[in-house]
């Protein structure tokens, strides 16, 4: 896969199982969440974090903007 923004083929795919040890702080929105990975953040969900990003321009693959409904 190549980066949809800069067309580089230097993509990183990071995956992790964090069970219920995920923390999220959204500055300026007064959101603090601890527990499972929030669905709808384009970073995974439940027990898993799964993100892909470009090592050249930093673009994160996903759909943006993110809906601020944290589940």
mmCIF file as Biopython writes it, N, C-alpha, C and O atoms, coordinates in Angstrom:
data_model
#
loop_
_atom_site.group_PDB
_atom_site.id
_atom_site.type_symbol
_atom_site.label_atom_id
_atom_site.label_alt_id
_atom_site.label_comp_id
_atom_site.label_asym_id
_atom_site.label_entity_id
_atom_site.label_seq_id
_atom_site.pdbx_PDB_ins_code
_atom_site.Cartn_x
_atom_site.Cartn_y
_atom_site.Cartn_z
_atom_site.occupancy
_atom_site.B_iso_or_equiv
_atom_site.auth_seq_id
_atom_site.auth_asym_id
_atom_site.pdbx_PDB_model_num
ATOM 1   N N  . UNK A ? 1  ? 0.851   -1.187 0.000  1.0 0.0 1  A 1 
ATOM 2   C CA . UNK A ? 1  ? 0.000   0.000  0.000  1.0 0.0 1  A 1 
ATOM 3   C C  . UNK A ? 1  ? 0.885   1.234  0.000  1.0 0.0 1  A 1 
ATOM 4   O O  . UNK A ? 1  ? 1.926   1.267  0.656  1.0 0.0 1  A 1 
ATOM 5   N N  . UNK A ? 2  ? 0.466   2.233  -0.732 1.0 0.0 2  A 1 
ATOM 6   C CA . UNK A ? 2  ? 1.194   3.499  -0.728 1.0 0.0 2  A 1 
ATOM 7   C C  . UNK A ? 2  ? 0.337   4.556  -0.014 1.0 0.0 2  A 1 
ATOM 8   O O  . UNK A ? 2  ? -0.879  4.414  0.121  1.0 0.0 2  A 1 
ATOM 9   N N  . UNK A ? 3  ? 1.002   5.594  0.425  1.0 0.0 3  A 1 
ATOM 10  C CA . UNK A ? 3  ? 0.322   6.668  1.152  1.0 0.0 3  A 1 
ATOM 11  C C  . UNK A ? 3  ? -0.640  7.405  0.219  1.0 0.0 3  A 1 
ATOM 12  O O  . UNK A ? 3  ? -0.245  7.820  -0.871 1.0 0.0 3  A 1 
ATOM 13  N N  . UNK A ? 4  ? -1.899  7.572  0.637  1.0 0.0 4  A 1 
ATOM 14  C CA . UNK A ? 4  ? -2.849  8.300  -0.203 1.0 0.0 4  A 1 
ATOM 15  C C  . UNK A ? 4  ? -2.554  9.793  -0.301 1.0 0.0 4  A 1 
ATOM 16  O O  . UNK A ? 4  ? -3.098  10.475 -1.169 1.0 0.0 4  A 1 
ATOM 17  N N  . UNK A ? 5  ? -1.697  10.305 0.582  1.0 0.0 5  A 1 
ATOM 18  C CA . UNK A ? 5  ? -1.390  11.736 0.569  1.0 0.0 5  A 1 
ATOM 19  C C  . UNK A ? 5  ? -0.138  12.065 -0.249 1.0 0.0 5  A 1 
ATOM 20  O O  . UNK A ? 5  ? -0.167  12.959 -1.095 1.0 0.0 5  A 1 
ATOM 21  N N  . UNK A ? 6  ? 0.969   11.338 0.004  1.0 0.0 6  A 1 
ATOM 22  C CA . UNK A ? 6  ? 2.229   11.681 -0.656 1.0 0.0 6  A 1 
ATOM 23  C C  . UNK A ? 6  ? 2.724   10.585 -1.604 1.0 0.0 6  A 1 
ATOM 24  O O  . UNK A ? 6  ? 3.765   10.756 -2.238 1.0 0.0 6  A 1 
ATOM 25  N N  . UNK A ? 7  ? 2.022   9.492  -1.712 1.0 0.0 7  A 1 
ATOM 26  C CA . UNK A ? 7  ? 2.321   8.321  -2.556 1.0 0.0 7  A 1 
ATOM 27  C C  . UNK A ? 7  ? 3.579   7.545  -2.154 1.0 0.0 7  A 1 
ATOM 28  O O  . UNK A ? 7  ? 4.027   6.683  -2.910 1.0 0.0 7  A 1 
ATOM 29  N N  . UNK A ? 8  ? 4.150   7.827  -0.999 1.0 0.0 8  A 1 
ATOM 30  C CA . UNK A ? 8  ? 5.292   7.057  -0.503 1.0 0.0 8  A 1 
ATOM 31  C C  . UNK A ? 8  ? 4.841   5.622  -0.222 1.0 0.0 8  A 1 
ATOM 32  O O  . UNK A ? 8  ? 3.687   5.379  0.131  1.0 0.0 8  A 1 
ATOM 33  N N  . UNK A ? 9  ? 5.764   4.685  -0.383 1.0 0.0 9  A 1 
ATOM 34  C CA . UNK A ? 9  ? 5.437   3.309  -0.026 1.0 0.0 9  A 1 
ATOM 35  C C  . UNK A ? 9  ? 6.033   2.922  1.319  1.0 0.0 9  A 1 
ATOM 36  O O  . UNK A ? 9  ? 6.080   1.738  1.652  1.0 0.0 9  A 1 
ATOM 37  N N  . UNK A ? 10 ? 6.487   3.898  2.095  1.0 0.0 10 A 1 
ATOM 38  C CA . UNK A ? 10 ? 7.027   3.661  3.439  1.0 0.0 10 A 1 
ATOM 39  C C  . UNK A ? 10 ? 5.917   3.786  4.479  1.0 0.0 10 A 1 
ATOM 40  O O  . UNK A ? 10 ? 5.820   4.782  5.196  1.0 0.0 10 A 1 
ATOM 41  N N  . UNK A ? 11 ? 5.079   2.743  4.542  1.0 0.0 11 A 1 
ATOM 42  C CA . UNK A ? 11 ? 3.938   2.733  5.448  1.0 0.0 11 A 1 
ATOM 43  C C  . UNK A ? 11 ? 4.241   1.853  6.658  1.0 0.0 11 A 1 
ATOM 44  O O  . UNK A ? 11 ? 4.843   0.788  6.519  1.0 0.0 11 A 1 
ATOM 45  N N  . UNK A ? 12 ? 3.827   2.294  7.834  1.0 0.0 12 A 1 
ATOM 46  C CA . UNK A ? 12 ? 3.961   1.510  9.064  1.0 0.0 12 A 1 
ATOM 47  C C  . UNK A ? 12 ? 2.572   1.064  9.495  1.0 0.0 12 A 1 
ATOM 48  O O  . UNK A ? 12 ? 1.615   1.836  9.434  1.0 0.0 12 A 1 
ATOM 49  N N  . UNK A ? 13 ? 2.468   -0.182 9.930  1.0 0.0 13 A 1 
ATOM 50  C CA . UNK A ? 13 ? 1.203   -0.729 10.410 1.0 0.0 13 A 1 
ATOM 51  C C  . UNK A ? 13 ? 1.457   -1.203 11.833 1.0 0.0 13 A 1 
ATOM 52  O O  . UNK A ? 13 ? 2.189   -2.170 12.043 1.0 0.0 13 A 1 
ATOM 53  N N  . UNK A ? 14 ? 0.859   -0.532 12.811 1.0 0.0 14 A 1 
ATOM 54  C CA . UNK A ? 14 ? 1.061   -0.859 14.217 1.0 0.0 14 A 1 
ATOM 55  C C  . UNK A ? 14 ? -0.195  -1.509 14.782 1.0 0.0 14 A 1 
ATOM 56  O O  . UNK A ? 14 ? -1.304  -1.003 14.609 1.0 0.0 14 A 1 
ATOM 57  N N  . UNK A ? 15 ? -0.006  -2.636 15.459 1.0 0.0 15 A 1 
ATOM 58  C CA . UNK A ? 15 ? -1.113  -3.366 16.068 1.0 0.0 15 A 1 
ATOM 59  C C  . UNK A ? 15 ? -0.739  -3.718 17.504 1.0 0.0 15 A 1 
ATOM 60  O O  . UNK A ? 15 ? 0.415   -4.035 17.793 1.0 0.0 15 A 1 
ATOM 61  N N  . UNK A ? 16 ? -1.714  -3.659 18.392 1.0 0.0 16 A 1 
ATOM 62  C CA . UNK A ? 16 ? -1.466  -4.013 19.786 1.0 0.0 16 A 1 
ATOM 63  C C  . UNK A ? 16 ? -2.749  -4.509 20.434 1.0 0.0 16 A 1 
ATOM 64  O O  . UNK A ? 16 ? -3.848  -4.079 20.084 1.0 0.0 16 A 1 
ATOM 65  N N  . UNK A ? 17 ? -2.590  -5.419 21.382 1.0 0.0 17 A 1 
ATOM 66  C CA . UNK A ? 17 ? -3.721  -5.845 22.202 1.0 0.0 17 A 1 
ATOM 67  C C  . UNK A ? 17 ? -3.517  -5.207 23.571 1.0 0.0 17 A 1 
ATOM 68  O O  . UNK A ? 17 ? -2.521  -5.466 24.246 1.0 0.0 17 A 1 
ATOM 69  N N  . UNK A ? 18 ? -4.463  -4.378 23.969 1.0 0.0 18 A 1 
ATOM 70  C CA . UNK A ? 18 ? -4.304  -3.664 25.240 1.0 0.0 18 A 1 
ATOM 71  C C  . UNK A ? 18 ? -5.414  -4.007 26.228 1.0 0.0 18 A 1 
ATOM 72  O O  . UNK A ? 18 ? -5.514  -3.395 27.291 1.0 0.0 18 A 1 
ATOM 73  N N  . UNK A ? 19 ? -6.251  -4.990 25.877 1.0 0.0 19 A 1 
ATOM 74  C CA . UNK A ? 19 ? -7.355  -5.408 26.743 1.0 0.0 19 A 1 
ATOM 75  C C  . UNK A ? 19 ? -8.141  -4.188 27.198 1.0 0.0 19 A 1 
ATOM 76  O O  . UNK A ? 19 ? -8.603  -3.413 26.360 1.0 0.0 19 A 1 
ATOM 77  N N  . UNK A ? 20 ? -8.304  -3.996 28.496 1.0 0.0 20 A 1 
ATOM 78  C CA . UNK A ? 20 ? -9.062  -2.848 28.986 1.0 0.0 20 A 1 
ATOM 79  C C  . UNK A ? 20 ? -8.137  -1.801 29.607 1.0 0.0 20 A 1 
ATOM 80  O O  . UNK A ? 20 ? -8.522  -1.103 30.546 1.0 0.0 20 A 1 
ATOM 81  N N  . UNK A ? 21 ? -6.902  -1.696 29.073 1.0 0.0 21 A 1 
ATOM 82  C CA . UNK A ? 21 ? -5.912  -0.755 29.605 1.0 0.0 21 A 1 
ATOM 83  C C  . UNK A ? 21 ? -5.685  0.428  28.668 1.0 0.0 21 A 1 
ATOM 84  O O  . UNK A ? 21 ? -4.576  0.960  28.612 1.0 0.0 21 A 1 
ATOM 85  N N  . UNK A ? 22 ? -6.710  0.849  27.935 1.0 0.0 22 A 1 
ATOM 86  C CA . UNK A ? 22 ? -6.610  1.955  26.983 1.0 0.0 22 A 1 
ATOM 87  C C  . UNK A ? 22 ? -7.029  3.248  27.669 1.0 0.0 22 A 1 
ATOM 88  O O  . UNK A ? 22 ? -8.011  3.270  28.411 1.0 0.0 22 A 1 
ATOM 89  N N  . UNK A ? 23 ? -6.292  4.318  27.426 1.0 0.0 23 A 1 
ATOM 90  C CA . UNK A ? 23 ? -6.641  5.638  27.947 1.0 0.0 23 A 1 
ATOM 91  C C  . UNK A ? 23 ? -6.734  6.626  26.799 1.0 0.0 23 A 1 
ATOM 92  O O  . UNK A ? 23 ? -5.938  6.576  25.861 1.0 0.0 23 A 1 
ATOM 93  N N  . UNK A ? 24 ? -7.708  7.526  26.873 1.0 0.0 24 A 1 
ATOM 94  C CA . UNK A ? 24 ? -7.909  8.543  25.850 1.0 0.0 24 A 1 
ATOM 95  C C  . UNK A ? 24 ? -8.187  9.871  26.537 1.0 0.0 24 A 1 
ATOM 96  O O  . UNK A ? 24 ? -9.048  9.960  27.412 1.0 0.0 24 A 1 
ATOM 97  N N  . UNK A ? 25 ? -7.454  10.900 26.134 1.0 0.0 25 A 1 
ATOM 98  C CA . UNK A ? 25 ? -7.692  12.263 26.610 1.0 0.0 25 A 1 
ATOM 99  C C  . UNK A ? 25 ? -7.847  13.133 25.370 1.0 0.0 25 A 1 
ATOM 100 O O  . UNK A ? 25 ? -6.938  13.186 24.542 1.0 0.0 25 A 1 
ATOM 101 N N  . UNK A ? 26 ? -8.971  13.812 25.227 1.0 0.0 26 A 1 
ATOM 102 C CA . UNK A ? 26 ? -9.201  14.727 24.115 1.0 0.0 26 A 1 
ATOM 103 C C  . UNK A ? 26 ? -9.129  16.136 24.677 1.0 0.0 26 A 1 
ATOM 104 O O  . UNK A ? 26 ? -10.043 16.592 25.365 1.0 0.0 26 A 1 
ATOM 105 N N  . UNK A ? 27 ? -8.031  16.819 24.375 1.0 0.0 27 A 1 
ATOM 106 C CA . UNK A ? 27 ? -7.817  18.173 24.898 1.0 0.0 27 A 1 
ATOM 107 C C  . UNK A ? 27 ? -8.900  19.120 24.390 1.0 0.0 27 A 1 
ATOM 108 O O  . UNK A ? 27 ? -9.269  19.062 23.217 1.0 0.0 27 A 1 
ATOM 109 N N  . UNK A ? 28 ? -9.404  19.978 25.246 1.0 0.0 28 A 1 
ATOM 110 C CA . UNK A ? 28 ? -10.386 20.978 24.878 1.0 0.0 28 A 1 
ATOM 111 C C  . UNK A ? 28 ? -11.807 20.462 24.776 1.0 0.0 28 A 1 
ATOM 112 O O  . UNK A ? 28 ? -12.736 21.250 24.600 1.0 0.0 28 A 1 
ATOM 113 N N  . UNK A ? 29 ? -11.996 19.147 24.884 1.0 0.0 29 A 1 
ATOM 114 C CA . UNK A ? 29 ? -13.342 18.585 24.763 1.0 0.0 29 A 1 
ATOM 115 C C  . UNK A ? 29 ? -13.797 17.963 26.080 1.0 0.0 29 A 1 
ATOM 116 O O  . UNK A ? 29 ? -14.893 17.408 26.154 1.0 0.0 29 A 1 
ATOM 117 N N  . UNK A ? 30 ? -12.975 18.051 27.106 1.0 0.0 30 A 1 
ATOM 118 C CA . UNK A ? 30 ? -13.296 17.515 28.424 1.0 0.0 30 A 1 
ATOM 119 C C  . UNK A ? 30 ? -13.657 16.035 28.377 1.0 0.0 30 A 1 
ATOM 120 O O  . UNK A ? 30 ? -14.570 15.587 29.071 1.0 0.0 30 A 1 
ATOM 121 N N  . UNK A ? 31 ? -12.928 15.275 27.550 1.0 0.0 31 A 1 
ATOM 122 C CA . UNK A ? 31 ? -13.154 13.837 27.446 1.0 0.0 31 A 1 
ATOM 123 C C  . UNK A ? 31 ? -11.952 13.115 28.030 1.0 0.0 31 A 1 
ATOM 124 O O  . UNK A ? 31 ? -10.820 13.325 27.595 1.0 0.0 31 A 1 
ATOM 125 N N  . UNK A ? 32 ? -12.200 12.276 29.003 1.0 0.0 32 A 1 
ATOM 126 C CA . UNK A ? 32 ? -11.190 11.376 29.547 1.0 0.0 32 A 1 
ATOM 127 C C  . UNK A ? 32 ? -11.849 10.013 29.625 1.0 0.0 32 A 1 
ATOM 128 O O  . UNK A ? 32 ? -12.909 9.869  30.235 1.0 0.0 32 A 1 
ATOM 129 N N  . UNK A ? 33 ? -11.234 9.011  29.014 1.0 0.0 33 A 1 
ATOM 130 C CA . UNK A ? 33 ? -11.827 7.685  28.993 1.0 0.0 33 A 1 
ATOM 131 C C  . UNK A ? 33 ? -10.755 6.662  29.310 1.0 0.0 33 A 1 
ATOM 132 O O  . UNK A ? 33 ? -9.650  6.730  28.771 1.0 0.0 33 A 1 
ATOM 133 N N  . UNK A ? 34 ? -11.064 5.736  30.159 1.0 0.0 34 A 1 
ATOM 134 C CA . UNK A ? 34 ? -10.192 4.607  30.461 1.0 0.0 34 A 1 
ATOM 135 C C  . UNK A ? 34 ? -11.000 3.339  30.268 1.0 0.0 34 A 1 
ATOM 136 O O  . UNK A ? 34 ? -12.176 3.292  30.627 1.0 0.0 34 A 1 
ATOM 137 N N  . UNK A ? 35 ? -10.387 2.318  29.709 1.0 0.0 35 A 1 
ATOM 138 C CA . UNK A ? 35 ? -11.076 1.054  29.490 1.0 0.0 35 A 1 
ATOM 139 C C  . UNK A ? 35 ? -10.721 0.486  28.136 1.0 0.0 35 A 1 
ATOM 140 O O  . UNK A ? 35 ? -9.544  0.394  27.787 1.0 0.0 35 A 1 
ATOM 141 N N  . UNK A ? 36 ? -11.727 0.102  27.368 1.0 0.0 36 A 1 
ATOM 142 C CA . UNK A ? 36 ? -11.495 -0.484 26.049 1.0 0.0 36 A 1 
ATOM 143 C C  . UNK A ? 36 ? -11.252 0.591  24.998 1.0 0.0 36 A 1 
ATOM 144 O O  . UNK A ? 36 ? -11.618 1.751  25.190 1.0 0.0 36 A 1 
ATOM 145 N N  . UNK A ? 37 ? -10.630 0.200  23.879 1.0 0.0 37 A 1 
ATOM 146 C CA . UNK A ? 37 ? -10.366 1.117  22.773 1.0 0.0 37 A 1 
ATOM 147 C C  . UNK A ? 37 ? -11.698 1.588  22.205 1.0 0.0 37 A 1 
ATOM 148 O O  . UNK A ? 37 ? -12.555 0.772  21.866 1.0 0.0 37 A 1 
ATOM 149 N N  . UNK A ? 38 ? -11.874 2.886  22.102 1.0 0.0 38 A 1 
ATOM 150 C CA . UNK A ? 38 ? -13.122 3.477  21.632 1.0 0.0 38 A 1 
ATOM 151 C C  . UNK A ? 38 ? -13.364 3.166  20.164 1.0 0.0 38 A 1 
ATOM 152 O O  . UNK A ? 38 ? -12.461 3.281  19.335 1.0 0.0 38 A 1 
ATOM 153 N N  . UNK A ? 39 ? -14.581 2.774  19.855 1.0 0.0 39 A 1 
ATOM 154 C CA . UNK A ? 39 ? -14.975 2.529  18.474 1.0 0.0 39 A 1 
ATOM 155 C C  . UNK A ? 39 ? -15.182 3.880  17.789 1.0 0.0 39 A 1 
ATOM 156 O O  . UNK A ? 39 ? -15.679 4.814  18.418 1.0 0.0 39 A 1 
ATOM 157 N N  . UNK A ? 40 ? -14.820 3.999  16.540 1.0 0.0 40 A 1 
ATOM 158 C CA . UNK A ? 40 ? -15.047 5.222  15.781 1.0 0.0 40 A 1 
ATOM 159 C C  . UNK A ? 40 ? -13.887 6.190  15.765 1.0 0.0 40 A 1 
ATOM 160 O O  . UNK A ? 40 ? -14.017 7.288  15.224 1.0 0.0 40 A 1 
ATOM 161 N N  . UNK A ? 41 ? -12.753 5.818  16.342 1.0 0.0 41 A 1 
ATOM 162 C CA . UNK A ? 41 ? -11.579 6.697  16.337 1.0 0.0 41 A 1 
ATOM 163 C C  . UNK A ? 41 ? -10.604 6.368  15.205 1.0 0.0 41 A 1 
ATOM 164 O O  . UNK A ? 41 ? -9.580  7.035  15.059 1.0 0.0 41 A 1 
ATOM 165 N N  . UNK A ? 42 ? -10.909 5.358  14.412 1.0 0.0 42 A 1 
ATOM 166 C CA . UNK A ? 42 ? -10.034 4.907  13.328 1.0 0.0 42 A 1 
ATOM 167 C C  . UNK A ? 42 ? -8.706  4.371  13.829 1.0 0.0 42 A 1 
ATOM 168 O O  . UNK A ? 42 ? -7.706  4.426  13.113 1.0 0.0 42 A 1 
ATOM 169 N N  . UNK A ? 43 ? -8.684  3.854  15.050 1.0 0.0 43 A 1 
ATOM 170 C CA . UNK A ? 43 ? -7.453  3.275  15.596 1.0 0.0 43 A 1 
ATOM 171 C C  . UNK A ? 43 ? -7.672  1.856  16.090 1.0 0.0 43 A 1 
ATOM 172 O O  . UNK A ? 43 ? -6.808  1.310  16.776 1.0 0.0 43 A 1 
ATOM 173 N N  . UNK A ? 44 ? -8.791  1.250  15.766 1.0 0.0 44 A 1 
ATOM 174 C CA . UNK A ? 44 ? -9.111  -0.097 16.230 1.0 0.0 44 A 1 
ATOM 175 C C  . UNK A ? 44 ? -10.403 -0.088 17.005 1.0 0.0 44 A 1 
ATOM 176 O O  . UNK A ? 44 ? -11.318 0.674  16.693 1.0 0.0 44 A 1 
ATOM 177 N N  . UNK A ? 45 ? -10.484 -0.937 18.022 1.0 0.0 45 A 1 
ATOM 178 C CA . UNK A ? 45 ? -11.681 -1.004 18.852 1.0 0.0 45 A 1 
ATOM 179 C C  . UNK A ? 45 ? -11.642 -2.207 19.769 1.0 0.0 45 A 1 
ATOM 180 O O  . UNK A ? 45 ? -10.989 -3.207 19.472 1.0 0.0 45 A 1 
ATOM 181 N N  . UNK A ? 46 ? -12.343 -2.105 20.882 1.0 0.0 46 A 1 
ATOM 182 C CA . UNK A ? 46 ? -12.392 -3.208 21.842 1.0 0.0 46 A 1 
ATOM 183 C C  . UNK A ? 46 ? -11.063 -3.413 22.525 1.0 0.0 46 A 1 
ATOM 184 O O  . UNK A ? 46 ? -10.576 -2.523 23.221 1.0 0.0 46 A 1 
ATOM 185 N N  . UNK A ? 47 ? -10.465 -4.583 22.333 1.0 0.0 47 A 1 
ATOM 186 C CA . UNK A ? 47 ? -9.175  -4.908 22.936 1.0 0.0 47 A 1 
ATOM 187 C C  . UNK A ? 47 ? -7.977  -4.483 22.086 1.0 0.0 47 A 1 
ATOM 188 O O  . UNK A ? 47 ? -6.839  -4.562 22.551 1.0 0.0 47 A 1 
ATOM 189 N N  . UNK A ? 48 ? -8.212  -4.033 20.849 1.0 0.0 48 A 1 
ATOM 190 C CA . UNK A ? 48 ? -7.124  -3.891 19.889 1.0 0.0 48 A 1 
ATOM 191 C C  . UNK A ? 48 ? -6.932  -2.473 19.357 1.0 0.0 48 A 1 
ATOM 192 O O  . UNK A ? 48 ? -7.894  -1.752 19.092 1.0 0.0 48 A 1 
ATOM 193 N N  . UNK A ? 49 ? -5.652  -2.092 19.208 1.0 0.0 49 A 1 
ATOM 194 C CA . UNK A ? 49 ? -5.260  -0.879 18.496 1.0 0.0 49 A 1 
ATOM 195 C C  . UNK A ? 49 ? -4.693  -1.336 17.165 1.0 0.0 49 A 1 
ATOM 196 O O  . UNK A ? 49 ? -3.879  -2.258 17.125 1.0 0.0 49 A 1 
ATOM 197 N N  . UNK A ? 50 ? -5.109  -0.707 16.078 1.0 0.0 50 A 1 
ATOM 198 C CA . UNK A ? 50 ? -4.673  -1.086 14.737 1.0 0.0 50 A 1 
ATOM 199 C C  . UNK A ? 50 ? -4.625  0.181  13.893 1.0 0.0 50 A 1 
ATOM 200 O O  . UNK A ? 50 ? -5.661  0.674  13.449 1.0 0.0 50 A 1 
ATOM 201 N N  . UNK A ? 51 ? -3.420  0.709  13.671 1.0 0.0 51 A 1 
ATOM 202 C CA . UNK A ? 51 ? -3.274  1.955  12.921 1.0 0.0 51 A 1 
ATOM 203 C C  . UNK A ? 51 ? -2.234  1.784  11.815 1.0 0.0 51 A 1 
ATOM 204 O O  . UNK A ? 51 ? -1.321  0.965  11.923 1.0 0.0 51 A 1 
ATOM 205 N N  . UNK A ? 52 ? -2.392  2.572  10.753 1.0 0.0 52 A 1 
ATOM 206 C CA . UNK A ? 52 ? -1.426  2.597  9.662  1.0 0.0 52 A 1 
ATOM 207 C C  . UNK A ? 52 ? -1.090  4.057  9.374  1.0 0.0 52 A 1 
ATOM 208 O O  . UNK A ? 52 ? -1.976  4.907  9.294  1.0 0.0 52 A 1 
ATOM 209 N N  . UNK A ? 53 ? 0.206   4.334  9.218  1.0 0.0 53 A 1 
ATOM 210 C CA . UNK A ? 53 ? 0.618   5.711  8.968  1.0 0.0 53 A 1 
ATOM 211 C C  . UNK A ? 53 ? 1.861   5.743  8.092  1.0 0.0 53 A 1 
ATOM 212 O O  . UNK A ? 53 ? 2.626   4.781  8.030  1.0 0.0 53 A 1 
ATOM 213 N N  . UNK A ? 54 ? 2.045   6.881  7.412  1.0 0.0 54 A 1 
ATOM 214 C CA . UNK A ? 54 ? 3.169   7.075  6.501  1.0 0.0 54 A 1 
ATOM 215 C C  . UNK A ? 54 ? 4.400   7.529  7.280  1.0 0.0 54 A 1 
ATOM 216 O O  . UNK A ? 54 ? 4.324   8.430  8.116  1.0 0.0 54 A 1 
ATOM 217 N N  . UNK A ? 55 ? 5.530   6.894  6.995  1.0 0.0 55 A 1 
ATOM 218 C CA . UNK A ? 55 ? 6.777   7.269  7.665  1.0 0.0 55 A 1 
ATOM 219 C C  . UNK A ? 55 ? 7.441   8.493  7.036  1.0 0.0 55 A 1 
ATOM 220 O O  . UNK A ? 55 ? 8.419   9.010  7.578  1.0 0.0 55 A 1 
ATOM 221 N N  . UNK A ? 56 ? 6.922   8.964  5.898  1.0 0.0 56 A 1 
ATOM 222 C CA . UNK A ? 56 ? 7.479   10.162 5.267  1.0 0.0 56 A 1 
ATOM 223 C C  . UNK A ? 56 ? 6.702   11.425 5.631  1.0 0.0 56 A 1 
ATOM 224 O O  . UNK A ? 56 ? 7.302   12.419 6.039  1.0 0.0 56 A 1 
ATOM 225 N N  . UNK A ? 57 ? 5.378   11.401 5.491  1.0 0.0 57 A 1 
ATOM 226 C CA . UNK A ? 57 ? 4.609   12.628 5.741  1.0 0.0 57 A 1 
ATOM 227 C C  . UNK A ? 57 ? 3.784   12.580 7.028  1.0 0.0 57 A 1 
ATOM 228 O O  . UNK A ? 57 ? 3.261   13.607 7.460  1.0 0.0 57 A 1 
ATOM 229 N N  . UNK A ? 58 ? 3.659   11.400 7.646  1.0 0.0 58 A 1 
ATOM 230 C CA . UNK A ? 58 ? 2.924   11.285 8.903  1.0 0.0 58 A 1 
ATOM 231 C C  . UNK A ? 58 ? 1.428   11.075 8.744  1.0 0.0 58 A 1 
ATOM 232 O O  . UNK A ? 58 ? 0.711   10.988 9.741  1.0 0.0 58 A 1 
ATOM 233 N N  . UNK A ? 59 ? 0.944   10.992 7.517  1.0 0.0 59 A 1 
ATOM 234 C CA . UNK A ? 59 ? -0.500  10.810 7.283  1.0 0.0 59 A 1 
ATOM 235 C C  . UNK A ? 59 ? -0.979  9.506  7.907  1.0 0.0 59 A 1 
ATOM 236 O O  . UNK A ? 59 ? -0.376  8.453  7.697  1.0 0.0 59 A 1 
ATOM 237 N N  . UNK A ? 60 ? -2.067  9.578  8.679  1.0 0.0 60 A 1 
ATOM 238 C CA . UNK A ? 60 ? -2.697  8.387  9.244  1.0 0.0 60 A 1 
ATOM 239 C C  . UNK A ? 60 ? -3.821  7.948  8.326  1.0 0.0 60 A 1 
ATOM 240 O O  . UNK A ? 60 ? -4.663  8.758  7.937  1.0 0.0 60 A 1 
ATOM 241 N N  . UNK A ? 61 ? -3.837  6.670  7.980  1.0 0.0 61 A 1 
ATOM 242 C CA . UNK A ? 61 ? -4.867  6.129  7.107  1.0 0.0 61 A 1 
ATOM 243 C C  . UNK A ? 61 ? -6.144  5.947  7.918  1.0 0.0 61 A 1 
ATOM 244 O O  . UNK A ? 61 ? -6.119  5.365  9.003  1.0 0.0 61 A 1 
ATOM 245 N N  . UNK A ? 62 ? -7.249  6.441  7.394  1.0 0.0 62 A 1 
ATOM 246 C CA . UNK A ? 62 ? -8.537  6.333  8.068  1.0 0.0 62 A 1 
ATOM 247 C C  . UNK A ? 62 ? -9.495  7.371  7.535  1.0 0.0 62 A 1 
ATOM 248 O O  . UNK A ? 62 ? -9.161  8.134  6.629  1.0 0.0 62 A 1 
ATOM 249 N N  . UNK A ? 63 ? -10.681 7.397  8.097  1.0 0.0 63 A 1 
ATOM 250 C CA . UNK A ? 63 ? -11.683 8.375  7.686  1.0 0.0 63 A 1 
ATOM 251 C C  . UNK A ? 63 ? -11.714 9.509  8.694  1.0 0.0 63 A 1 
ATOM 252 O O  . UNK A ? 63 ? -11.836 9.280  9.897  1.0 0.0 63 A 1 
ATOM 253 N N  . UNK A ? 64 ? -11.603 10.736 8.198  1.0 0.0 64 A 1 
ATOM 254 C CA . UNK A ? 64 ? -11.536 11.929 9.043  1.0 0.0 64 A 1 
ATOM 255 C C  . UNK A ? 64 ? -12.510 12.961 8.518  1.0 0.0 64 A 1 
ATOM 256 O O  . UNK A ? 64 ? -12.782 12.949 7.317  1.0 0.0 64 A 1 
ATOM 257 N N  . UNK A ? 65 ? -13.041 13.828 9.308  1.0 0.0 65 A 1 
ATOM 258 C CA . UNK A ? 65 ? -12.843 13.961 10.750 1.0 0.0 65 A 1 
ATOM 259 C C  . UNK A ? 65 ? -13.540 12.840 11.518 1.0 0.0 65 A 1 
ATOM 260 O O  . UNK A ? 65 ? -14.447 12.184 11.005 1.0 0.0 65 A 1 
ATOM 261 N N  . UNK A ? 66 ? -13.103 12.640 12.736 1.0 0.0 66 A 1 
ATOM 262 C CA . UNK A ? 66 ? -13.653 11.605 13.611 1.0 0.0 66 A 1 
ATOM 263 C C  . UNK A ? 66 ? -14.874 12.131 14.332 1.0 0.0 66 A 1 
ATOM 264 O O  . UNK A ? 66 ? -14.881 13.256 14.833 1.0 0.0 66 A 1 
ATOM 265 N N  . UNK A ? 67 ? -15.899 11.313 14.380 1.0 0.0 67 A 1 
ATOM 266 C CA . UNK A ? 67 ? -17.102 11.627 15.153 1.0 0.0 67 A 1 
ATOM 267 C C  . UNK A ? 67 ? -16.717 11.647 16.630 1.0 0.0 67 A 1 
ATOM 268 O O  . UNK A ? 67 ? -16.105 10.693 17.110 1.0 0.0 67 A 1 
ATOM 269 N N  . UNK A ? 68 ? -17.051 12.681 17.346 1.0 0.0 68 A 1 
ATOM 270 C CA . UNK A ? 68 ? -16.658 12.815 18.751 1.0 0.0 68 A 1 
ATOM 271 C C  . UNK A ? 68 ? -17.533 12.014 19.721 1.0 0.0 68 A 1 
ATOM 272 O O  . UNK A ? 68 ? -17.443 12.213 20.932 1.0 0.0 68 A 1 
ATOM 273 N N  . UNK A ? 69 ? -18.365 11.124 19.215 1.0 0.0 69 A 1 
ATOM 274 C CA . UNK A ? 69 ? -19.133 10.247 20.098 1.0 0.0 69 A 1 
ATOM 275 C C  . UNK A ? 69 ? -18.219 9.100  20.504 1.0 0.0 69 A 1 
ATOM 276 O O  . UNK A ? 69 ? -17.898 8.237  19.687 1.0 0.0 69 A 1 
ATOM 277 N N  . UNK A ? 70 ? -17.805 9.090  21.749 1.0 0.0 70 A 1 
ATOM 278 C CA . UNK A ? 70 ? -16.873 8.086  22.255 1.0 0.0 70 A 1 
ATOM 279 C C  . UNK A ? 70 ? -17.680 6.961  22.886 1.0 0.0 70 A 1 
ATOM 280 O O  . UNK A ? 70 ? -18.404 7.172  23.859 1.0 0.0 70 A 1 
ATOM 281 N N  . UNK A ? 71 ? -17.551 5.771  22.328 1.0 0.0 71 A 1 
ATOM 282 C CA . UNK A ? 71 ? -18.286 4.609  22.830 1.0 0.0 71 A 1 
ATOM 283 C C  . UNK A ? 71 ? -17.351 3.658  23.521 1.0 0.0 71 A 1 
ATOM 284 O O  . UNK A ? 71 ? -17.783 2.616  24.013 1.0 0.0 71 A 1 
#
